[in-house]
Structures are given as C-alpha cells and as structure tokens.
Amino acid sequence: VMPLPVPTVCAVGGHAFGAGFMIALCHDLRIMRADRGFLCANEIEIGMSIPEPELALFRHKLSMTAFHQTVILAKRWGGQEALDAGVVQQLAEADTLRATAVETAAGLARLARHRDVMGWMKERLYGEQAAINRPEGPAHMLRNLHDYTDGPSHLRG
C-alpha cells in the first residue's frame, strides 16, 4: 500500500491492533471514528515482540513520543488522542466515516492524474534508495521477513 502511485486513505471504524494498526499506518491519510475504537500495538502486553519491520514502520510514521508510547507502553490511541498525536489526520462520526473517507480520497484524486510523478516521489520516500527501504527500514524488512528472525526464540515460526 505504501508505494502505490495514488493517494491512499484508510477509514478506521473500530479497533486496529497489531497488524491492523500497521496496515492503517501504511496509508497516506487515516480517518478514525471519533467516538469508538483504538489503534494499538499491544504485543508487549501479551508477551510477544513486535517484528522489526513493524517497528521500523512505526518509527517512520509516528513521532518519537508516539512511537515510544505505542511500542513500549502499548498505548491505546482513542480518536482524539490519535488526532492530537498525529497518528490519524481526521476524525468522523460512525455514520459518516465511510463517506468522509471516500470524499477525502475523491478530493485527492487529482493527485493521481500524474501517477508517474506520485510513484516516483513515493519511491523516493519509501523505495529502494530511501531510508525506509534500507536494511533497517520497514519496506526492506517487510519484503525480507526471513532475514529478521532474531527476536525471542518462542516467536520464531
């Protein structure tokens, strides 16, 4: 999702924990239901380590304060807190969430007219020569999961 040559918008209509949170962060914009739901990486609470690719994604997409709260403190980001921390860019009521996300995406559609330009720019941001795609970056790690198995031994599959 990250390097798609069009703007992407994620509507978060409820809880997005672990990989759900990761998928939401892969989008260019996130719109979350205002009154309900949490974004959370709760792996530490349940005795799991967060895989390095996901850690790198969190590090890339979140401020250092939000990153620390997310990864080490397993913070459950409710709508307003997520907005205030920049984890999401907009809030919407449950009955308007989908329409708000579609309207937001439609407003960004003009940017997709030049997919070659958007693709080139995203590739520089997320691609082969960008920090995110170096061995310590999430794009590289997600493409090469087999290389990142040095977490706690009980997590290796």
Buried (B, 14 or more C-beta within 10 A) or exposed (E): EBBBBBBBBBBBBEBBBBEBBBBBBBBBBBBBBBEEBBBBBBBBEEEBBBBBBBBBBBBBBBEEEBBBBBBEEBBBBBBEBBBEBEBBBBBBEEEEBEEBBEBBBEEBEEBBEEEEEBBEBBBEBBBEEBBBBEEEBBBBBBEEEEEBEEEEEEBEE
